[in-house]
Structures are given as structure tokens and as C-alpha cells.
């Protein structure tokens, strides 16, 4: 069984304090827009590591590919 975009969204929101999460995908490949204050002052790779940590083992076991746009609330407002 492949995860749905809604399920991936819930996984991210459960592991990371987000103000906005939008996930699209086909069950194997996903695109996400994630907005969190946790990204403030972080480089792109650090932001992605925060999301990977929130997803934990699901990133290896359930989610084949995840393309992310990680933004702070201020960046998202622009």
C-alpha cells in the first residue's frame, strides 16, 4: 500500500510544528511545500534534514521520493 499525499502531510505535521503544509503526489513521488518557524536561520540542507527527521523511518520505508520547498512564515508571505 502506497501512502497518500494526505498521509504524508499528516506525518510531516505530526513531527514538525508547521504553519502550512501542502503535499501532492502519486503514492511514490511527492512534492511538498512546508512552512515552519523551525527553518529560520537554517540553510537549505538543514531545512531538509529537519523534515527528514520528522518523517523518520517512513522516508526509507514508505516514501520513495520527496521534493520539498521549505520556507519560513516570512518567506511564505512574500
C-alpha positions as CSV (number, residue, x, y, z in Angstrom):
1,X,0.0,0.0,0.0
2,X,1.4,3.4,-1.0
3,X,1.0,6.4,1.2
4,X,-1.4,9.2,0.1
5,X,-0.5,12.8,-0.1
6,X,-2.8,13.4,2.9
7,X,-1.0,10.8,4.9
8,X,2.5,12.3,4.1
9,X,1.1,15.7,5.1
10,X,-0.1,14.3,8.4
11,X,3.3,12.6,9.0
12,X,5.1,15.9,8.5
13,X,2.7,17.9,10.6
14,X,2.9,15.4,13.5
15,X,6.7,15.6,13.6
16,X,7.2,19.3,12.9
17,X,5.5,22.5,14.1
18,X,4.2,23.9,10.7
19,X,2.1,26.9,9.8
20,X,1.4,25.4,6.4
21,X,1.9,22.0,4.7
22,X,0.8,21.1,1.2
23,X,1.6,17.7,-0.3
24,X,0.9,16.4,-3.8
25,X,1.9,13.1,-5.2
26,X,1.1,9.7,-6.8
27,X,1.9,7.4,-3.9
28,X,5.6,7.1,-4.6
29,X,6.8,10.6,-5.6
30,X,5.7,13.6,-3.6
31,X,6.1,17.4,-3.7
32,X,5.7,19.3,-0.5
33,X,5.5,23.0,0.5
34,X,6.4,23.2,4.2
35,X,6.3,26.4,6.2
36,X,7.8,26.4,9.7
37,X,9.5,28.8,12.0
38,X,12.0,26.0,12.7
39,X,13.6,26.8,9.3
40,X,14.6,30.3,10.4
41,X,18.3,30.9,10.0
42,X,18.8,27.4,8.5
43,X,20.5,26.6,5.2
44,X,18.5,24.5,2.6
45,X,20.2,21.2,3.5
46,X,19.5,21.8,7.2
47,X,15.8,22.5,6.5
48,X,15.5,19.3,4.5
49,X,17.2,17.4,7.4
50,X,14.6,18.8,9.8
51,X,11.8,17.4,7.6
52,X,13.6,14.0,7.1
53,X,13.9,13.8,10.9
54,X,10.2,14.5,11.3
55,X,9.5,11.7,8.8
56,X,12.0,9.3,10.4
57,X,11.9,5.7,9.0
58,X,9.0,6.5,6.8
59,X,11.4,8.2,4.4
60,X,13.2,4.9,3.9
61,X,10.2,2.5,4.2
62,X,7.2,4.3,2.7
63,X,8.1,7.4,0.7
64,X,10.2,6.7,-2.4
65,X,10.9,10.4,-3.3
66,X,10.1,13.7,-1.7
67,X,10.8,17.1,-3.4
68,X,10.5,19.9,-0.8
69,X,10.1,23.7,-0.8
70,X,10.9,24.7,2.8
71,X,10.1,28.2,3.9
72,X,9.8,30.3,7.0
73,X,6.5,32.1,7.5
74,X,8.1,35.3,6.4
75,X,9.4,33.8,3.2
76,X,6.0,32.2,2.5
77,X,4.2,35.5,2.9
78,X,6.3,37.0,0.1
